Amino acid sequence: MNQFKAWLSVAFVWLAIGMQGRVLAEQPNVLWILTDDHRYDSIRAFNKMLHGQEMSELGYVESPHTDRLAKRGTTFINAYCQAQGCAPSRASMHYGRYPFRSGIYEFEYHNNNAEHCRPTLPESMAELGYQTTHFGKLGVRVKTIKGDGKWATQHPIYQQSFYFKDLAKDGLCAWGKGWTTEVNGVKLKEPFQNLEYFVTPEGDFEYSSLQLEKIMPEFAGTAARTMEKYDLLRHYNAKKGKHVDSGMILSGVSSREAGKTRDGYYASIFVDFLKNQNRKFKVGSRNYDGVDASKPLFCHLGFDFPHTPVLPPADFRERFQQHTYKVPSVDGEEMETMPKQLQQGVRNGFSDHFTDAEKQAMIQDYYAFCAYGDTLVGQAADAFIEYSDSQKQAWTIVYVCGDHGWKLNDHGSVSKFTPWDVDSHNPIIVVSSDKQAFPADKVVTDFVEFVDIAPTVLAAGGAKLDAEQYEYLDGMDMAEIASGEVPARDYVIGESHAVIGPRAFIRTKDYVFSMQTRPNRNRGKDMDWALNASYKELDPALYHMPTDPGEVRNLAFSPEYERVAMVMKDKLLNIVLGDNRVEVDWGGNQAVGTTVYRSNFAPGADDKQLTLP
């Protein structure tokens, strides 16, 4: 009998091991690709799906590698971001939560000690047995409170990360900006918070700073020389004029060839990571772990393109300079009815005073930069699929076209931060070896939101989303959206506080309504302000997309649309202010605030249903 028990025990152990092996074998490798400040109209496939033509309304674009992904997978063409700023948008993706549920509205450093906090996507994937690795830009600023609660330290959410700042120290980029106390081996009396530099093909650093020129005379004239050498167009104020070392770089040429830029290194290092299975490999002066072939892989590849500085490699730039673009024009009457918050956004990035040549250069280089980035997307995707196939592992790629969009003189401005379509419409492609979940060449027109990314990846990794531990997720599994298993949303929502101040939006197929939600950024105070403010104080905007796709004519005060505006206003207020709203005074860069302020007067208001008159 004892021998039988021993044999039975061993049998159960082997059965358990076999079951674990089967589960792991079924867990797909996952590659999540995210670009930055990326307009959807730079992708031919998206233009074809939305407008019936491959080129942007502005002119020539090219995107063969992303187009190929769309052919191989399922495109969610009506996907929208939750916030039109890098950090809050990326937080919504990593947490699978709306800003008004996570309490992350702009560029806050936030801690994971607050009682409402839940694990990030990579941490949850690690719990499912995944190795998690990040390349490039992250933008999720998580800290953990230490000691006596008066300070906090950076909390890594990926098991291994290849950060731009680490790579840039070794010259693995073409442009950079960073904090430093030393230049060329010389200690500085005045530390630089953001010293800008260009890296030459030989690996030398060329600095661009008038402040540095004053401190170290040997650098005299370098800022002006780099501006001329790389043909830089910096954003400038019409009254103050141009400046040689400040202002976003909206146009110029890369100091290095294709593949040797920061994005180029992200892609090539990712490929090297996959090639160095189960062994260390060197990147610059540092050693990193290659892929662990015994585990499923979850990898986040955060490209910087086409975020400023817009510096395409010379060969891409020259090709796109052959094309003339239609510059978005500014309606003279638009500003008269534009809400004050949106006016602030336009003023912040105002560009209509640029010369015609400057506007052309800005658009040419932006689309050239997008085309260059497209080649890197293809390089990474191909290497990932090749690795997965060689390991006989299932695989899934989630490609997100920008954490938000970008204006190219739309509304007379550049930059983002506003809830207009050009800033917030960011299609998603999911390509998978599982063609039943994500069929090839399929286009889904139902609304999708960035909060759907986390549950989609988790479900692919084997998570049971109906389990209590995942109740906090605000999004849906996009596989179920694609198959029609869940009802289509009537609207998408979001809220952002960056640059223009607190503002939320709700968008249906035909209308978009936005309004100011808070009197200021004081977290936890006057949370019911919008409930008591007058309609005018809410600074509302209402646009009718079928007749006004450029969102120029604000109908918020038009008697003809009053009922529509009131229904959308009430729905939006109930959701973002009344359906379990969270605000936290995070405590600045130290991120030591943990007090959670809630507003929950309309629980369940976010039912995804909205009937308009």
C-alpha positions as CSV (number, residue, x, y, z in Angstrom):
1,M,0.0,0.0,0.0
2,N,2.8,2.4,0.9
3,Q,4.5,1.7,-2.5
4,F,1.2,2.4,-4.2
5,K,0.8,5.7,-2.4
6,A,4.4,6.7,-3.3
7,W,3.8,5.8,-7.0
8,L,0.5,7.8,-6.9
9,S,2.3,10.8,-5.4
10,V,5.0,10.7,-8.1
11,A,2.3,10.3,-10.8
12,F,0.5,13.4,-9.6
13,V,3.7,15.4,-9.6
14,W,4.5,14.4,-13.2
15,L,0.9,15.2,-14.1
16,A,1.2,18.6,-12.6
17,I,4.4,19.3,-14.4
18,G,2.9,18.1,-17.6
19,M,-0.1,20.3,-17.1
20,Q,2.1,23.3,-16.3
21,G,4.1,22.6,-19.5
22,R,0.9,22.5,-21.5
23,V,-0.3,25.8,-20.1
24,L,3.0,27.5,-20.7
25,A,3.1,26.1,-24.3
26,E,-0.3,27.7,-24.9
27,Q,0.7,31.1,-23.5
28,P,1.7,33.2,-26.5
29,N,4.7,35.4,-26.6
30,V,3.4,39.0,-26.6
31,L,5.0,42.0,-28.2
32,W,3.4,45.4,-27.5
33,I,4.6,48.1,-29.8
34,L,3.7,51.7,-29.0
35,T,4.7,54.8,-30.9
36,D,4.6,58.4,-29.6
37,D,2.7,61.5,-30.8
38,H,1.7,59.5,-33.9
39,R,-1.0,60.7,-36.2
40,Y,-3.1,57.9,-37.7
41,D,-3.1,59.5,-41.1
42,S,0.6,58.6,-41.5
43,I,-0.5,55.0,-42.0
44,R,-1.9,54.2,-45.5
45,A,-4.0,51.3,-44.3
46,F,-5.8,53.5,-41.7
47,N,-6.5,56.2,-44.3
48,K,-8.0,53.5,-46.6
49,M,-10.2,52.2,-43.9
50,L,-11.4,55.5,-42.7
51,H,-11.5,57.7,-45.8
52,G,-11.2,55.3,-48.8
53,Q,-7.8,56.6,-49.9
54,E,-4.3,55.6,-49.0
55,M,-2.7,59.1,-48.7
56,S,-3.3,61.6,-46.0
57,E,-5.5,64.5,-46.8
58,L,-2.3,66.5,-46.3
59,G,-0.4,64.5,-48.9
60,Y,2.1,61.6,-49.4
61,V,2.7,59.0,-46.7
62,E,4.2,55.6,-46.7
63,S,3.9,52.7,-44.2
64,P,4.4,49.3,-45.9
65,H,5.3,47.4,-42.7
66,T,2.4,48.6,-40.6
67,D,0.1,48.0,-43.6
68,R,1.4,44.5,-43.7
69,L,0.6,44.0,-40.0
70,A,-3.0,45.2,-40.8
71,K,-3.2,42.6,-43.5
72,R,-2.1,39.9,-41.2
73,G,-4.3,40.8,-38.3
74,T,-7.3,42.7,-37.0
75,T,-7.4,46.5,-37.0
76,F,-9.5,48.3,-34.5
77,I,-9.8,51.5,-36.5
78,N,-11.9,53.5,-34.1
79,A,-9.6,53.3,-31.1
80,Y,-9.2,56.3,-28.8
81,C,-6.8,57.3,-26.1
82,Q,-8.0,58.3,-22.6
83,A,-5.7,61.3,-22.3
84,Q,-3.9,63.4,-24.8
85,G,-0.6,63.6,-22.9
86,C,2.2,61.0,-22.9
87,A,2.2,60.0,-19.2
88,P,-1.5,59.8,-18.4
89,S,-2.2,58.0,-21.7
90,R,0.5,55.4,-21.0
91,A,-0.7,55.0,-17.4
92,S,-4.2,54.2,-18.7
93,M,-2.7,51.5,-20.9
94,H,-0.5,50.0,-18.2
95,Y,-3.2,50.0,-15.6
96,G,-6.2,49.3,-17.8
97,R,-8.0,52.1,-15.9
98,Y,-9.5,55.4,-16.8
99,P,-7.6,58.5,-15.4
100,F,-10.6,59.2,-13.0
101,R,-10.2,55.7,-11.6
102,S,-6.4,55.6,-11.3
103,G,-6.0,59.2,-10.2
104,I,-3.3,59.8,-12.8
105,Y,-4.4,62.8,-14.9
106,E,-1.1,64.3,-16.1
107,F,2.6,63.8,-15.5
108,E,2.3,62.8,-11.8
109,Y,4.9,60.6,-10.1
110,H,2.6,58.2,-8.3
111,N,3.2,55.5,-5.7
112,N,1.8,52.0,-5.4
113,N,1.1,52.3,-1.7
114,A,-2.2,54.1,-2.2
115,E,-5.1,51.8,-1.2
116,H,-6.8,52.0,-4.6
117,C,-3.7,51.0,-6.6
118,R,-3.5,47.7,-8.4
119,P,-0.6,45.9,-10.3
120,T,0.5,47.2,-13.7
121,L,0.1,45.1,-16.8
122,P,3.7,43.8,-16.8
123,E,3.5,42.9,-13.1
124,S,0.3,40.9,-13.7
125,M,1.9,39.2,-16.7
126,A,4.9,38.2,-14.5
127,E,2.4,36.6,-12.0
128,L,1.2,34.5,-15.0
129,G,4.7,33.2,-15.5
130,Y,5.9,35.6,-18.1
131,Q,9.3,37.2,-18.4
132,T,8.8,40.9,-18.9
133,T,11.1,43.2,-20.7
134,H,10.9,46.9,-21.8
135,F,12.8,48.8,-24.5
136,G,12.7,52.6,-25.0
137,K,10.2,55.1,-23.7
138,L,8.0,54.1,-20.8
139,G,6.5,57.2,-19.2
140,V,4.8,55.4,-16.3
141,R,6.2,57.0,-13.2
142,V,5.7,54.5,-10.4
143,K,7.4,54.8,-7.0
144,T,7.3,52.9,-3.8
145,I,7.3,54.7,-0.4
146,K,10.2,53.7,1.8
147,G,11.2,54.0,5.4
148,D,9.3,56.6,7.4
149,G,7.0,57.4,4.5
150,K,8.7,60.7,3.7
151,W,10.5,59.5,0.6
152,A,10.0,57.1,-2.3
153,T,12.1,55.3,-4.8
154,Q,11.5,54.4,-8.4
155,H,9.6,51.1,-8.7
156,P,10.6,49.0,-11.8
157,I,7.5,47.4,-13.3
158,Y,9.3,45.3,-15.8
159,Q,11.8,42.7,-14.8
160,Q,14.4,44.2,-17.2
161,S,14.4,47.5,-19.0
162,F,16.6,49.1,-21.7
163,Y,16.1,52.8,-21.1
164,F,17.0,55.6,-23.4
165,K,19.0,57.5,-20.8
166,D,21.2,54.5,-20.2
167,L,21.8,53.9,-23.9
168,A,22.4,57.6,-24.6
169,K,25.3,57.7,-22.1
170,D,27.1,55.4,-24.4
171,G,26.2,57.4,-27.5
172,L,23.7,54.9,-28.7
173,C,21.5,57.6,-30.2
174,A,21.6,60.6,-32.5
175,W,20.1,63.2,-30.2
176,G,19.6,63.4,-26.5
177,K,18.8,65.6,-23.6
178,G,19.6,64.9,-20.0
179,W,20.7,65.9,-16.5
180,T,24.4,66.2,-16.0
181,T,27.1,67.6,-13.8
182,E,30.0,66.9,-16.1
183,V,30.9,67.7,-19.7
184,N,33.9,66.3,-21.5
185,G,35.4,65.2,-18.1
186,V,35.0,68.7,-16.6
187,K,32.9,69.1,-13.4
188,L,30.3,71.9,-13.8
189,K,29.6,74.4,-11.0
190,E,26.0,74.7,-12.3
191,P,24.4,71.3,-13.0
192,F,22.3,71.1,-16.1
193,Q,18.8,69.8,-15.9
194,N,18.3,69.4,-19.7
195,L,21.5,69.7,-21.6
196,E,20.8,69.0,-25.3
197,Y,23.3,67.2,-27.5
198,F,23.7,65.6,-30.9
199,V,25.9,62.5,-31.5
200,T,28.0,62.5,-34.7
201,P,28.6,59.4,-36.8
202,E,32.0,59.0,-35.0
203,G,30.2,59.0,-31.6
204,D,31.3,62.5,-30.6
205,F,28.9,64.7,-28.6
206,E,27.9,68.1,-30.0
207,Y,26.2,70.3,-27.3
208,S,23.5,72.9,-27.9
209,S,23.3,75.3,-25.0
210,L,23.9,79.0,-24.7
211,Q,24.2,78.5,-20.9
212,L,27.0,76.0,-21.5
213,E,28.7,78.5,-23.8
214,K,28.8,81.1,-21.0
215,I,30.3,78.6,-18.5
216,M,32.8,77.0,-20.9
217,P,34.0,79.4,-23.6
218,E,35.4,76.6,-25.7
219,F,31.8,75.8,-26.7
220,A,31.2,79.3,-28.0
221,G,28.9,79.2,-31.1
222,T,28.1,75.5,-30.9
223,A,24.3,76.1,-30.4
224,A,24.1,78.2,-33.6
225,R,26.3,75.8,-35.5
226,T,24.2,72.8,-34.6
227,M,21.0,74.7,-35.6
228,E,22.5,75.4,-39.0
229,K,24.2,72.0,-39.5
230,Y,21.1,70.0,-38.8
231,D,18.7,72.5,-40.4
232,L,16.6,72.8,-37.2
233,L,13.2,74.4,-37.1
234,R,12.4,75.0,-33.4
235,H,8.9,76.0,-32.3
236,Y,9.0,79.8,-31.7
237,N,6.7,82.5,-30.4
238,A,5.7,85.1,-33.0
239,K,6.6,88.0,-30.6
240,K,9.8,86.6,-29.1
241,G,11.1,85.2,-32.3
242,K,13.4,82.2,-32.9
243,H,16.0,80.9,-30.4
244,V,18.9,78.6,-31.1
245,D,18.8,76.3,-28.1
246,S,15.2,76.2,-27.0
247,G,11.8,75.2,-28.4
248,M,10.6,71.9,-29.7
249,I,12.5,70.7,-32.8
250,L,9.7,70.4,-35.4
251,S,12.0,69.8,-38.4
252,G,15.6,68.9,-39.1
253,V,17.9,66.1,-40.2
254,S,19.3,63.3,-38.0
255,S,23.0,63.6,-37.1
256,R,23.3,59.8,-37.8
257,E,22.1,57.4,-40.4
258,A,19.1,55.2,-40.3
259,G,19.4,52.5,-37.6
260,K,21.8,54.6,-35.5
261,T,19.2,56.8,-33.9
262,R,17.6,56.1,-30.5
263,D,14.7,54.3,-32.2
264,G,17.0,52.4,-34.4
265,Y,18.9,51.2,-31.4
266,Y,15.7,50.1,-29.7
267,A,14.9,47.9,-32.6
268,S,18.4,46.5,-33.1
269,I,18.8,45.8,-29.4
270,F,15.5,44.1,-29.3
271,V,16.6,41.8,-32.1
272,D,19.9,41.1,-30.2
273,F,17.9,40.3,-27.1
274,L,16.0,37.6,-29.0
275,K,19.2,36.2,-30.5
276,N,21.0,35.9,-27.2
277,Q,18.9,33.1,-25.7
278,N,19.7,32.2,-22.2
279,R,22.9,34.2,-22.1
280,K,24.2,37.7,-21.3
281,F,24.9,40.2,-24.0
282,K,26.5,43.6,-24.1
283,V,24.8,46.9,-25.0
284,G,27.3,49.8,-24.8
285,S,29.0,49.5,-21.5
286,R,26.3,47.4,-19.8
287,N,25.5,43.7,-19.7
288,Y,21.9,42.5,-20.0
289,D,20.1,39.2,-20.0
290,G,19.0,37.7,-23.3
291,V,15.6,36.1,-23.7
292,D,14.8,33.2,-21.4
293,A,13.6,30.6,-23.9
294,S,12.0,28.5,-21.1
295,K,9.3,31.2,-20.4
296,P,6.7,33.0,-22.5
297,L,7.8,36.6,-23.3
298,F,6.0,39.8,-22.7
299,C,7.9,42.6,-24.3
300,H,7.0,46.3,-24.5
301,L,8.8,48.2,-27.3
302,G,8.2,52.0,-26.7
303,F,9.4,53.9,-29.8
304,D,10.0,57.6,-29.5
305,F,9.2,58.5,-33.1
306,P,7.6,60.7,-34.3
307,H,7.8,62.7,-31.0
308,T,10.0,65.8,-31.1
309,P,12.8,66.2,-32.0
310,V,11.5,65.4,-35.5
311,L,14.8,64.4,-37.0
312,P,14.4,61.8,-39.8
313,P,17.6,60.3,-41.3
314,A,18.9,62.1,-44.4
315,D,17.7,59.6,-47.0
316,F,14.2,59.6,-45.7
317,R,14.2,63.3,-45.4
318,E,15.4,63.9,-48.9
319,R,12.7,61.6,-50.3
320,F,9.9,63.3,-48.6
321,Q,11.2,66.8,-49.5
322,Q,10.1,65.9,-53.0
323,H,6.5,66.1,-52.0
324,T,4.4,69.2,-51.4
325,Y,1.8,69.1,-48.7
326,K,-1.5,70.7,-48.1
327,V,-1.1,72.7,-44.9
328,P,-4.1,72.6,-42.6
329,S,-5.7,76.0,-42.8
330,V,-7.2,78.0,-39.9
331,D,-10.8,79.1,-40.0
332,G,-10.9,82.7,-38.9
333,E,-14.2,82.3,-37.1
334,E,-13.1,79.2,-35.2
335,M,-11.4,81.0,-32.3
336,E,-14.6,83.1,-31.7
337,T,-16.5,80.0,-30.4
338,M,-13.5,77.9,-29.3
339,P,-13.6,77.1,-25.5
340,K,-11.0,78.9,-23.4
341,Q,-9.2,75.7,-22.5
342,L,-8.8,74.7,-26.1
343,Q,-7.6,78.2,-26.9
344,Q,-4.9,77.7,-24.3
345,G,-3.9,74.5,-26.0
346,V,-3.7,76.3,-29.4
347,R,-1.7,79.2,-27.9
348,N,0.7,76.8,-26.3
349,G,1.7,75.3,-29.6
350,F,0.6,78.1,-32.0
351,S,2.2,77.7,-35.4
352,D,0.1,79.6,-37.9
353,H,2.6,82.4,-37.9
354,F,5.3,80.1,-39.4
355,T,6.3,80.8,-43.0
356,D,4.9,78.6,-45.8
357,A,8.3,77.1,-46.1
358,E,8.5,76.3,-42.4
359,K,5.1,74.7,-42.4
360,Q,6.1,72.6,-45.4
361,A,9.3,71.4,-43.7
362,M,7.5,70.6,-40.5
363,I,5.0,68.4,-42.3
364,Q,7.5,66.8,-44.7
365,D,9.9,65.8,-41.9
366,Y,7.1,64.6,-39.6
367,Y,5.8,62.1,-42.2
368,A,9.4,61.2,-43.2
369,F,10.1,60.4,-39.5
370,C,6.9,58.2,-39.4
371,A,8.1,56.4,-42.5
372,Y,11.5,55.7,-41.0
373,G,9.8,54.5,-37.8
374,D,7.6,52.2,-39.9
375,T,10.8,50.3,-41.1
376,L,11.8,49.8,-37.4
377,V,8.3,48.5,-36.6
378,G,8.7,45.9,-39.4
379,Q,12.2,45.0,-38.2
380,A,11.0,44.3,-34.7
381,A,7.8,42.5,-35.7
382,D,9.6,40.2,-38.1
383,A,12.3,39.3,-35.6
384,F,9.7,38.6,-32.9
385,I,7.6,36.3,-35.2
386,E,10.8,34.5,-36.3
387,Y,11.9,33.9,-32.7
388,S,8.4,32.6,-31.7
389,D,8.1,30.3,-34.7
390,S,11.6,28.9,-34.0
391,Q,10.6,28.1,-30.5
392,K,7.3,26.7,-31.7
393,Q,5.5,29.2,-29.5
394,A,2.2,31.0,-30.2
395,W,2.6,34.7,-30.5
396,T,0.6,38.0,-30.4
397,I,1.6,41.5,-31.5
398,V,-0.3,44.5,-30.2
399,Y,0.6,47.6,-32.3
400,V,-0.7,51.0,-31.0
401,C,-0.4,54.0,-33.3
402,G,0.7,56.6,-30.8
403,D,0.0,57.3,-27.2
404,H,-2.1,60.1,-28.8
405,G,-2.0,62.2,-32.0
406,W,-0.3,65.4,-33.1
407,K,-1.3,68.6,-34.7
408,L,0.4,69.9,-37.9
409,N,-1.0,73.4,-37.9
410,D,-4.5,71.9,-37.4
411,H,-6.4,74.6,-35.5
412,G,-3.3,76.7,-36.1
413,S,-1.2,74.7,-33.7
414,V,1.2,71.9,-33.2
415,S,1.5,69.6,-30.2
416,K,-1.4,67.7,-28.4
417,F,-3.3,67.9,-25.1
418,T,-6.7,68.6,-26.6
419,P,-9.6,66.2,-27.1
420,W,-10.0,66.9,-30.8
421,D,-9.9,63.8,-33.1
422,V,-6.5,64.6,-34.5
423,D,-5.1,64.3,-30.9
424,S,-7.1,61.4,-29.6
425,H,-7.8,58.9,-32.5
426,N,-5.2,56.1,-32.4
427,P,-6.0,52.9,-34.2
428,I,-4.8,49.5,-32.8
429,I,-3.7,46.4,-34.8
430,V,-3.6,43.0,-33.1
431,V,-1.8,40.3,-35.1
432,S,-1.7,36.8,-33.7
433,S,-0.8,33.2,-34.6
434,D,-4.4,32.5,-33.3
435,K,-6.4,33.6,-36.4
436,Q,-9.7,32.7,-34.7
437,A,-9.2,35.3,-32.0
438,F,-7.8,38.0,-34.3
439,P,-8.6,37.1,-38.0
440,A,-6.4,38.3,-40.8
441,D,-7.4,41.5,-42.7
442,K,-10.4,42.1,-40.4
443,V,-11.5,45.7,-39.7
444,V,-13.5,46.3,-36.5
445,T,-15.4,49.6,-36.5
446,D,-16.8,49.4,-33.0
447,F,-15.2,51.8,-30.5
448,V,-12.1,50.6,-28.6
449,E,-10.3,52.4,-25.9
450,F,-6.7,52.3,-24.6
451,V,-8.0,50.8,-21.3
452,D,-8.8,47.7,-23.4
453,I,-5.1,46.9,-24.0
454,A,-4.4,45.5,-20.5
455,P,-7.3,43.1,-20.4
456,T,-6.6,42.0,-24.0
457,V,-3.0,41.1,-23.2
458,L,-3.9,39.5,-19.9
459,A,-6.6,37.3,-21.4
460,A,-4.2,36.2,-24.1
461,G,-1.7,35.3,-21.4
462,G,-4.3,33.0,-19.7
463,A,-5.8,35.4,-17.1
464,K,-9.5,34.7,-16.2
465,L,-10.8,38.3,-16.4
466,D,-14.0,37.4,-14.4
467,A,-11.8,36.6,-11.4
468,E,-12.0,39.0,-8.4
469,Q,-8.4,40.1,-8.8
470,Y,-9.2,41.7,-12.2
471,E,-12.4,43.5,-11.2
472,Y,-10.5,46.8,-11.2
473,L,-10.0,46.7,-15.0
474,D,-12.1,49.3,-16.9
475,G,-11.5,47.8,-20.3
476,M,-12.6,44.9,-22.4
477,D,-10.8,42.0,-24.1
478,M,-10.5,43.1,-27.7
479,A,-10.8,39.5,-28.9
480,E,-14.4,39.6,-27.6
481,I,-15.0,43.0,-29.3
482,A,-13.7,41.5,-32.6
483,S,-16.0,38.5,-32.3
484,G,-19.0,40.5,-31.2
485,E,-19.3,38.6,-27.9
486,V,-19.7,41.9,-26.0
487,P,-22.1,44.7,-27.0
488,A,-20.6,47.6,-28.9
489,R,-19.9,50.8,-26.9
490,D,-22.0,53.8,-27.7
491,Y,-19.2,56.2,-26.6
492,V,-15.6,56.6,-25.5
493,I,-14.5,58.8,-22.7
494,G,-11.4,60.3,-21.2
495,E,-10.0,63.1,-19.1
496,S,-6.7,65.0,-19.0
497,H,-5.3,67.8,-16.9
498,A,-2.0,68.5,-18.7
499,V,-1.3,72.0,-20.1
500,I,-4.9,73.1,-20.7
501,G,-6.2,72.1,-17.3
502,P,-8.8,69.6,-16.2
503,R,-11.0,68.6,-19.1
504,A,-13.1,65.5,-20.0
505,F,-14.6,64.3,-23.2
506,I,-17.3,61.9,-24.4
507,R,-17.3,60.9,-28.1
508,T,-20.1,59.0,-30.0
509,K,-20.1,58.1,-33.7
510,D,-21.6,61.5,-34.5
511,Y,-20.7,63.9,-31.7
512,V,-18.0,64.8,-29.3
513,F,-18.6,66.8,-26.2
514,S,-16.0,68.1,-23.8
515,M,-16.0,70.4,-20.8
516,Q,-13.9,71.6,-17.8
517,T,-14.3,69.2,-14.9
518,R,-12.4,71.0,-12.1
519,P,-11.8,74.6,-11.1
520,N,-8.1,73.8,-10.8
521,R,-5.6,71.0,-10.2
522,N,-6.0,70.9,-6.4
523,R,-6.7,67.2,-5.8
524,G,-9.5,66.2,-3.5
525,K,-10.8,69.8,-3.2
526,D,-14.0,71.1,-4.8
527,M,-14.6,67.8,-6.5
528,D,-18.3,68.7,-7.0
529,W,-17.5,72.1,-8.6
530,A,-18.8,71.1,-12.1
531,L,-22.1,70.0,-10.6
532,N,-22.8,73.5,-9.3
533,A,-21.1,75.5,-12.0
534,S,-23.1,77.2,-14.7
535,Y,-23.0,75.8,-18.2
536,K,-20.9,78.7,-19.4
537,E,-18.4,78.1,-16.6
538,L,-18.0,74.5,-17.8
539,D,-16.4,75.9,-21.0
540,P,-18.2,73.4,-23.2
541,A,-17.5,72.2,-26.7
542,L,-19.8,70.2,-29.0
543,Y,-18.9,69.1,-32.5
544,H,-21.0,67.3,-35.1
545,M,-18.5,65.0,-36.9
546,P,-20.5,64.1,-40.0
547,T,-20.8,67.8,-41.0
548,D,-17.7,69.1,-39.3
549,P,-15.0,66.4,-39.3
550,G,-12.3,69.1,-38.5
551,E,-14.1,70.0,-35.3
552,V,-14.1,73.7,-36.1
553,R,-17.7,74.9,-35.4
554,N,-18.5,74.7,-31.6
555,L,-22.2,74.0,-31.3
556,A,-22.3,73.9,-27.5
557,F,-24.5,77.1,-27.3
558,S,-26.5,76.4,-30.5
559,P,-30.3,76.1,-29.6
560,E,-30.6,73.5,-32.3
561,Y,-28.2,71.2,-30.4
562,E,-29.1,72.1,-26.9
563,R,-30.8,68.8,-26.1
564,V,-27.9,66.8,-27.4
565,A,-25.4,68.9,-25.4
566,M,-27.3,68.5,-22.2
567,V,-27.6,64.7,-22.5
568,M,-23.9,64.4,-23.2
569,K,-23.0,66.8,-20.4
570,D,-25.0,64.9,-17.8
571,K,-23.7,61.5,-18.9
572,L,-20.1,62.7,-18.8
573,L,-20.5,64.4,-15.4
574,N,-22.1,61.3,-14.0
575,I,-19.3,59.1,-15.3
576,V,-16.1,61.0,-14.6
577,L,-17.2,62.7,-11.4
578,G,-19.8,60.3,-10.0
579,D,-18.8,56.7,-10.9
580,N,-16.1,56.0,-8.4
581,R,-13.9,59.0,-9.2
582,V,-10.4,59.0,-7.5
583,E,-8.1,61.9,-6.8
584,V,-4.8,61.7,-5.0
585,D,-2.4,64.4,-3.9
586,W,0.6,62.4,-4.9
587,G,3.1,64.8,-3.3
588,G,5.0,66.0,-6.4
589,N,8.1,64.2,-7.6
590,Q,8.5,62.5,-4.2
591,A,5.1,60.7,-4.7
592,V,4.5,60.2,-1.0
593,G,0.8,61.1,-1.0
594,T,-1.5,58.2,-0.2
595,T,-4.8,59.8,0.8
596,V,-7.5,58.8,-1.7
597,Y,-10.4,61.2,-2.3
598,R,-13.5,59.7,-3.9
599,S,-16.7,60.8,-5.5
600,N,-19.3,58.1,-6.1
601,F,-22.7,59.7,-6.4
602,A,-23.6,57.9,-9.7
603,P,-22.2,54.3,-9.4
604,G,-22.7,52.3,-12.6
605,A,-23.1,55.4,-14.8
606,D,-20.5,54.1,-17.2
607,D,-22.7,51.5,-18.7
608,K,-21.4,52.1,-22.3
609,Q,-24.9,53.1,-23.4
610,L,-26.1,56.5,-24.6
611,T,-29.2,57.4,-26.5
612,L,-29.2,60.9,-28.0
613,P,-32.2,63.0,-29.1
